[in-house]
Amino acid sequence: MSKTKYNILFAIILINLSFNEMKAQQAVVNVEQDSTITRLMETKKQIDSETYATSYYTIQLFYGDNKRAQELLENLKLDFPYWEVNLSFETPNYKVQVGRFKNYYVGLNKLKEIKKAYPSAFLLETKD
């Protein structure tokens, strides 16, 4: 026999052996889980959904006296007329905030936009 015939015969034998090894295996796995884990997971889901419903991101532009807060509020309404602008009082100062964003990255993009006009602005996570 020539060398080529030996190579072909060897390849055929090798292929047959490898096919014999490729048999599918089936298994059944039963997971037994303590009921406490299930309850904890449900509680965690509920807490997370409540947190998501009440938290959001906003851009804070000012924290200080009323006069400057009012001026900034009016300027913001002119510069960004389609954005939600909020003036609130937190003893003893006033806060000027813009927007309510559920998504952190949307808030970051808006922050980049507003920082061009108001460089001291920053993103803040708040809850209702």
N, C-alpha and C positions, 0 to 999 in steps of 0.2 A: 504494500500500500504506500501511496505517496504521502508526502507531508501535508498536502492540502486536504486529502481525504481524512487524515487523522485530526486535523483542526476542525473540519466539519463535523465529524463524529463526536469529538470532545464538546463542541458547542451544543449539539443536539442533546447529549447526555446532561450537560450543565443546565440547559433550559428545562428539561424534564424534571430534574431534581428541584429546581427553584419553583416550578409550578406545584409540585407536591407540598412544598412548605407554605404556599400561599392559601391556606384554607381559612375561611372566615370563622371567627369565633363569636359566639353569642353568650351574653351573660345578662343576668337580671340582678339589679342592685336595689335593695330595699333600704331606705334611709329612715331611721327612727329618730324623731326629733322631739325633744321635750316641749310640752305645751307652753312653757314659760318663754321659750325663744320666740315662738309664734306670736304670743301676746306682746312681747317687747318690740318685735318688728312692726306690728300694727301700730303700737304707740308711737314709735319713731316716725312712721309715715304720717301719722296725724299731726305730730309736732312740726314736722318739716313743711307740711302743707299750710298750717296756720302761720308759720314764720314767713313762708313765701307770700302768703296773702297780705300780710301786714308790713313787710319790709320793702323798701325801694331805695334807689340811689338818687341823690340830688346834687346840684352844684351850688356850693356856698360861695358867695362873692364878698359878703361883708358881715361883720359882727361888731357893733358899736352903737354910737349915739343916734337918736331919732332923726335929726336934721340931715346928716350925711346918708342915712339909710333911705330917707324919702327921695333925696336927690338921685341916688344911685338907682332906685326903683324906677323913677321917671326916665332916666337915661336908658335903662335896660328895655323898657317898653318901646322906646324909639328904635334902639339898635336891633332888638330881637322881638318884633311884634307878634310872631306866631308861637312864641315860647311861653309856657306858664311861669309867671313870676310871682313869688310869694314873699311877703314881709311879715315877720312874726316877732313877738316879744318874748324874750327869755331873760328874766330878772338878772341884772339891771340893764341889759342891752337888747338891741334889735338885730335881727338876722335877715339878710336878703338872700333868697335861694331861688334857683331856676330849675325847672323841670322835675319830672317824676319818672325815673327810668327803672323798669323791672330788670333789665339786663345790664350787667356791669360794663360790658364792652361797648354797648350803645352809649352809656354814660361817659365812658372814656373818650369816645369819638366826639361827643358834644363838648366835652371839656376842652379838647384840643381846639375846637372851633371858637369857643368863648375866650380862651386864654389869649387869643390874638388881641382882643380889645380889653380884657381884664386879666392881667397876668397873675394876680394873686388868688384867682379862683382855684377851688379844689373840690374833688369828688367826695361825697359824704354818704354813708349808708345810714338811713333813718328808718324808724318804725312808727306806724300810726298809733 
